[in-house]
Amino acid sequence: MIALLMLASMLLFNLTGCGSSSKQEQKAGENKPAGDKLKVAFIYVGPVGDAGWTYAHDQGRKYLEQQLPNVETTYIESVPEGADAERVITELAEKGNKIIFATSFGYMDAMLKVAQKYPDVVFLHCSGYKTAPNMGTYFGRMYQARYLTGMVAGKMTRSNTIGYVAAFPIPEVIRGINAFTLGVRSVNPNAKVKVVWTNTWYDPAKEKDAAKSLLDAGADVIAQHQDTPGPQQAAQEKGVYSVGYNSDMSAYAPKAVLTSAVWNWGPYYVNTVKAVMEGKWKSEQYWGPMSDGIVNLAPYGPMVPAEVKDLVEKKKQEILSGSWDVFTGPIKDQNGQVRVPAGSKMTDEQMLSFDWFVEGVEGTIPKQ
């Protein structure tokens, strides 16, 4: 990720781990002799079957093995963030894994401690900002896909009230809400986006209940920054629409899901492992754009009209070409103050330290 030091003042929260506290180690091709295969390990904050964040990372792991048959992968799921993560990462290094991917923000400090003890192992941390000579960070510009899903939601709402089930009030989540809202209001200036915080990454019941509260408040489209399809299911049960996140969530609510903002980690994992194998890897802070293929939109649901698809695809091409990006002014905050003047666009540092909502968002950002 590029220039992530601005996250430091915003992201030092003691977030608890998501999912269950049980851990299960899995190996692909467990009965195959390892030989001289390169051992690569992944540590997950939730279960691989969460249909969201961890599922998307595990699809990337499987893609890695398919593309590089001389690689053997291991994953450990549902690892709580904090001290337990340090123990698990240490065990993975001790078992001979030469590359270790940690896929949740709360693993950052634990991974940095372990990286300092194992200089011959390459460590990669997803969404963080701390690095070392043998530790880099990686993430994608999900805000670009968020904007496009916002356009879909803005076109499909009838009540002009869109609900957003949000995880934690950190810049990553705030940035996504803002991008989504800008997309909504680019096609529907009268629409508003109501935010409810759950302070969870993976709690299906709580996240579904949060969506229900937004539906009761008049929302007829539900969006989310969560790892479960609970909010999507709540929307379908109410007979309204929704926008998924992390992976294509249409299988869980086919009558509701308009599209999903999705992660595609596989190519990044392949490129990174290749670089290590070829001796070309260097510690960096990667923040990949949509043009790198790391973020995208899932297929549209059958309820999305052709003219809406065409409108969104046209804007998508502008993002892919680099001729336009989401946080380009003029942009006002909730109080009507111009934060990004016309003709300007936010820097990476500004986007990575978001602590304010754009005009059109209804909700507050809790202080940590």
N, C-alpha and C positions, 0 to 999 in steps of 0.2 A: 504494500500500500504506500501511496505517495504522501510524504509530509504528514505523518500521523502524530507528531509530537503534540499537536494542539488538542489531541484527545486527553492528554494527561490530566488536565484540570477538571475534565468532565466525567471521566469514566472510572475513577477509582472508587467503585462501589463494591460493597461486599455482597454481591449477588449470590444467592444460594443456587445449588445445582438443580437442574430440571430433571423430571422423570424420577424413576425409582432409584433407591440407593443400591440395589443389587447390581452386580457386574458380572458379565459373562464374556469370556474370551473366545473368539471364533477365528478359525483359520480357513482360508480358501485353499482347496487342494490339499487337505490335511494328510491324505495317504500318499502323496507324491513325495519322493525324496527331494530334499531341498537342493542338494548338489551345490553348485556355486551361484545359486539364485540370490539376487539382492533382496534382503528382507526389509520390508516397509511396513510401518505400523500406523494405525489410526486410533485416536481416542475420541469417543463420542459422549456428549452430555445427555442424550436421550436414547431410547431404543430405536433400532434400525427400522422398526415397523411404525414409526410415529406418523408416517405419511407426509412429513414436512422436512425440517432442517436436517435431521440426522439421516433420514431416508435419502435425501438428495446427495449428501456426502457419500453415503454408502454406494449409491449408483455410480458415483465417480470412482470409488475404489474398485468396483467391479470392472469398469471401463479400463482402468489402469492395467489390471491383470489380463484383460482381453487383448490390449494393444501391445503389452510388453510381457511375453510369456516367460522371460527370464527373471521375472519379479515375483516374489511370494509376499502376499499381504496378510496382515493380522489386524483385527479390530477388537477393541474393548468398549462395550456400550454402557450407557447409564452410569457414567463416572461423575460423582459430585465434584463441583469446582472447589478448590482450596487444597488443604493438606493431603487429602486422599488422592487428588490428581498428581501431586508430586511423587507419591509412592508408586502409582501406576506407571507414570512416565519413566521413572527410574527402572522399574522392572522391565519395561520394554527395551530400554537401552542395554540393560544387563543381558537380555536374551539375544543380543546380536543384531537388533534392527539398526540399520544404517541411516534410515530416514524416518522421522516420526512427525506425523501431522496431528496437531491438536485443534479441534474444530469448534471451540467455544471461547468467548471473550474471557471468561473467568479462569481459564487455564494459563493465562499469560505469565503471571509471576512464578507459578510453579514450573512452567516450562523453562523460563529463563534460569532459574536455580539449577535445574538438571542440566541444561545446556552448558553451563559453566563447568560442570563436573565431567562432561563427556565431549571433549573438543573434536573427536573424530566422528561424531554423529551429527547429521544435519537435522535441525529442528525447524518446523514451519508452524506458525501460529495464525489461525484464522481470526481476523477482525481486530487484532491488537495493534499496539504501536511500539512495543519495546523490541529491540533487536540486539544481536551479538554477532561476532564473526561467523558463528555456525548456526545462527538463528535468524530467520526472516519472517515477514508477515505477508498475508495475502487476503484479499477481499475483492469484491466486484461492485461496480457502480449500479447497485440495485435501484437507486433512485430514478434511473432512466426508464426502467421497466415499470416502476411504480407510477410515473407520470402517465404512461400510456394506458395503464389499467384505470387510472383516474378518468381519462377521457372516455373510456367505455362506460364507467359508472355514471359519469355526468350526463351522458346521452340516454342512459337507460332508466334513471330515476324519474319518478312521477311526483313524489312528495317533495323533492328537492332537499331531502334530508338523508344523508348517507352516514352510516355508523362505522366506526373504526375501533376494533378491539386491539389495544396496544399492550406491549409487554412491559418494558422498563423505560423510564424517562431518560434515556441516554441519547447522545447525538445521532447514533445510527437510526434509532426508531423515530426520533423527531424529524430527521431528514426525510425519512420515508413518508411520514404523514404529510409533511409540507409538499413534497414532490407530487404525491397523490392528489392533494387538494388543488395544487396549481393545474394539474391535468383536468380535474373535475371542472374547475371554473373557467378554463380556457374554452370549453364548449358549452358551459351552463353557468353564467355569472351569478345566477340566483341561488345556486345550490350551496349547502353548508355541510361540513364534515364534523360530526360529533364524536369525540374521543372518550373512551373509557379505558382506564389502566387496570391491569390485572396483577402486575408485578410477578408474572410467571412467564416461563418460556414453554413449558409443557405441563398443562393441567387441563385435560379435556373438559371436565365438568365445569370448572370455573370459567374457562374461556367461552364455553357455550352459554353459560348463564349471563356473562357480560354482553354477548351478542343479543340475547333475549331482552336485556334491559334497553338496549339501543332500539330494538324493534318496537318495544312498548312505547318508546319516545317518538315514534313516527318514522324511523328509518325504513326505507324500502330497498336499500342495497347495503350489504355488510362487507367491509374489507377488514383486513387483519394483519398484524405482525405477530404471529403465533406459530407454533410448530404442529398444531393439530387441526383437523378439519371440523372441530366442534362448532365454530362460528358459521361455517358453510352449512352444516346440518341444521342449525337453528334457523337459518334463512329459508331453507327448503321446507322445513316444517311449517313455517309461517306463510309460505307461498310467494316469497319475494326472491330477489336476486342477491348474488354475492360475488366477491373477487377473492380468489385463493392466493396463497403465498408458499414459497419454497419449492413446491412441486405441483404438477397438475392435479388439482383436487376434485375434478369433475366426477370421478368415479364414486365419490362419497356423497355428492349432492348434484346429480346430473341435471336436475330441473332448475337449479339455482345458479350454478357457477357460470359466470359470463366468460371469464378467462382467469389465468393465474400469472403472477409474476414469479418466474422460476429460476432456479440456479442450475448451472451445467458445469460441475466441477471437473468432469473427466479430462478434458483437454489440458486444463491447468496441471492436474496431477501428472499426466503423461509428460508434458513439457518439462516440468520441474524434475521429475525422476530421471529423465533423459539427460538433463543438464548435469545432474550429480554424477551419473554414470560416466559421462564424457569429460568430467573434470572442469566443466564450464560454469558450475553454479557459484553464485556470489550472493551474499546476504542483501536483500532488498526489501522495500515496502511496496508490494504490488497492489494496485487498485485498478483492476481491469474494467474497461468500458464495454458496452453492449457489443461493439464491433469485434471484440475478442471472443465473443460467444459465451462468456461466462454467465451472463444474465440474458433473459429473453422472456417472451410471452408464450404461455401454453396455447393450444388451439382454442379458438372461440367456441362458445356454446352455440347450439342451433338457434337460440332465441336472439342472437345478435344480428341485426340487419346488415345487409351488404354495404350500405352507405356508411355505417358506423365503422365497419372493418376498413373500408377504403380510407376514411378520414384518419384513423389511427395508423394505418400502414404508411401513409404519406408522411406523417410526423416521425414515425420510426425511421424512415429513410434519412431524414434530416439529422437525426441523432447518430445513425450509423456512419454517415458521411463526415460527421464532425462539424457541419456547417451551423449547428445550433445545439445548445445544451439547456437543460431544465432550468437552472437557476440564473437565468438571464433577465435583467431588469426591463421595465420597472417591477419591483416586488415590494408590496406593503406588508407590515405585520398586522396583528390583530387589532391594534389601536389606530390603524390607518397611517402610520408613519412609514415613509419610504425608506426601506433598508437597502435596496439595491436599485440605484438610479437607472433610468433608461440608457441603453448603450453600454452598460457594464454587466459583468457577470461575476458571480461569487468565485473566490479562489478555493482551492482544495482545503486550505487551512480553515477558511470560514465555514465551509460545508461540514467539515469534520468536527467543528465545535458548536454546532447548532444548539441554541438554548432558547429559541423563540419560535412561535407559530406564525405562519403566514395568514394573511387575511382570508377569511372563509372557514377557519377552524374554530369550532366551539369546544372549549376545554381549557384546562390549565396544565402547566408542567410542574409537578410536585418537586419540591426542593429535597435533595438527598442529604 
